[in-house]
Amino acid sequence: MNDSPMFTRLELFTDTDGRARFRETVIPLSEGSSAAALSALMPGAGLQLRQSPVGFRSEFHCTTNPQWVFILSGRMRIGLQDGSSRSFGPGEHFFSADTLPEGASFDPEVHGHWSAQEGEEPLRTLFVRA
């Protein structure tokens, strides 16, 4: 049995049928020390902060560049083509990698996800490009 700490990455990805889905993967925290377990260094290409007003909801779209999404305040809901959705609050995260399949033309009946602000507080997020 492996006793080293792990970090669970919730990933929004494009499956082989071109549809967005969620999956969990484990990132080992095998570096650092017992007081500060770390993952291996991952690449980052910049970050953006975003604020979405109360009532915001996007159309279906794909992620242009894979990125970590961290919820700073407010609530965000992500909806998929199959009708399922997940809600994220402050301190939660997911890895958004549901890019358009190579050679495909975007079809809003098949590809991507929508995102929406939930509740009475504006949504503030931090995007870190991978």
C-alpha positions in Angstrom: 0.0 0.0 0.0 1.3 3.4 -0.9 1.3 5.8 2.0 2.6 8.9 0.2 0.1 11.8 0.0 -1.9 12.3 -3.2 -3.8 15.2 -4.9 -6.9 14.4 -6.8 -7.2 16.3 -10.0 -10.8 16.6 -11.4 -10.4 16.9 -15.1 -12.9 18.1 -17.7 -11.6 16.4 -20.9 -12.7 15.5 -24.5 -13.4 11.8 -24.8 -12.8 9.7 -27.9 -16.4 10.5 -29.1 -15.7 14.2 -29.0 -17.9 14.9 -26.0 -16.7 16.6 -22.8 -16.7 14.4 -19.6 -15.3 14.6 -16.1 -12.7 12.2 -14.7 -10.5 12.0 -11.6 -6.8 11.4 -11.8 -4.3 11.2 -9.0 -1.2 13.3 -8.8 1.4 11.9 -6.3 2.9 14.4 -3.9 6.2 12.6 -3.8 8.6 15.5 -3.5 9.3 18.0 -0.7 9.1 16.8 2.9 6.6 15.3 5.3 5.7 18.8 6.4 5.2 20.1 2.8 4.6 17.3 0.3 4.8 18.5 -3.3 4.0 17.3 -6.7 6.6 17.3 -9.5 6.9 20.7 -11.1 4.2 21.2 -13.8 4.5 23.7 -16.6 2.5 26.9 -16.5 2.1 29.5 -19.3 0.5 32.4 -17.4 -2.6 33.2 -15.4 -5.7 35.2 -15.7 -8.2 36.5 -13.1 -11.9 36.7 -14.1 -15.0 38.1 -12.6 -18.4 37.0 -13.9 -21.5 38.9 -12.9 -24.6 37.4 -11.2 -26.6 35.7 -13.9 -23.7 34.9 -16.2 -24.0 31.8 -18.3 -22.0 31.0 -21.4 -23.0 29.1 -24.5 -21.5 25.7 -25.2 -17.8 26.1 -26.0 -14.5 24.2 -25.8 -11.4 25.1 -23.8 -8.9 26.8 -26.2 -5.9 25.9 -24.0 -5.8 23.4 -21.2 -5.9 25.2 -17.9 -6.4 24.9 -14.1 -9.5 26.7 -12.9 -9.6 27.7 -9.2 -12.7 29.2 -7.7 -11.8 32.2 -5.5 -15.3 33.4 -4.5 -18.8 32.7 -5.6 -20.0 29.5 -7.3 -19.4 28.1 -10.8 -21.5 25.4 -12.5 -20.1 23.5 -15.5 -22.7 21.7 -17.7 -22.0 18.9 -20.2 -23.8 17.8 -23.4 -25.3 14.7 -21.6 -27.2 17.0 -19.2 -25.0 16.5 -16.2 -23.3 19.3 -14.3 -21.1 20.0 -11.4 -20.9 22.9 -9.1 -17.7 24.4 -7.6 -17.2 26.8 -4.7 -14.4 28.8 -3.1 -11.2 26.7 -2.7 -12.3 24.1 -5.3 -10.7 23.5 -8.6 -10.7 21.5 -11.8 -8.4 21.0 -14.8 -10.2 22.1 -18.0 -8.8 20.3 -21.0 -11.9 19.7 -23.2 -10.3 21.0 -26.4 -11.9 20.6 -29.8 -10.7 17.3 -31.4 -8.1 17.8 -34.1 -9.7 18.4 -37.5 -13.2 18.8 -36.1 -15.4 21.8 -36.6 -17.2 22.9 -33.5 -20.7 21.5 -33.2 -22.6 22.9 -30.2 -24.8 19.7 -30.2 -21.7 17.6 -29.5 -18.6 19.5 -28.3 -17.8 21.4 -25.2 -19.4 22.6 -22.0 -21.1 25.7 -20.6 -20.2 27.6 -17.5 -22.4 29.7 -15.3 -22.3 31.8 -12.2 -24.5 30.5 -9.4 -26.0 32.3 -6.4 -26.1 35.9 -5.3 -22.4 36.6 -5.4 -20.3 37.4 -8.5 -18.0 34.6 -9.5 -14.2 35.2 -9.2 -11.9 32.6 -10.8 -8.2 32.2 -11.4 -7.1 30.4 -14.6 -3.6 29.0 -14.8 -2.7 27.9 -18.3 -0.9 24.6 -18.6 
